[in-house]
Amino acid sequence: MSEGERPLAPLDLPAGAAVTVETAAAYLRDLGVTPSAWSNGPRDRYAPHAHATTKLLVCTAGSITFELDDRPVVLRPGEGFVLPPGTRHAAVVGADGVTCVEGHRG
């Protein structure tokens, strides 16, 4: 791994769990964060940015591709990750839109 590269820890819903906003929110609460849900329409884009906090995120519907400096990371329902603070990323929503649940840790 090169200097500055940050691997993303997977944050997937447990096998067999229903993939819903409520299930994802409960999962994130169990991890100690306050969850909030958001949705975007097809092919919406987020410009490159970074967060000062750790972001825990789970996709519950549709898809979204996070564009990191070294690779794209596609999330589909039930899949998620832990994004370390300061990780620069952009995002593009899939053709069917997306709904995600996220929480932040100081």
Secondary structure as GFF3:
##gff-version 3
##sequence-region A 1 106
A	DSSP	beta_strand	9	10	.	.	.	ID=ss1
A	DSSP	alpha_helix	21	30	.	.	.	ID=ss2
A	DSSP	beta_strand	36	40	.	.	.	ID=ss3
A	DSSP	beta_strand	45	49	.	.	.	ID=ss4
A	DSSP	beta_strand	54	68	.	.	.	ID=ss5
A	DSSP	beta_strand	72	75	.	.	.	ID=ss6
A	DSSP	beta_strand	80	83	.	.	.	ID=ss7
A	DSSP	beta_strand	89	105	.	.	.	ID=ss8
###
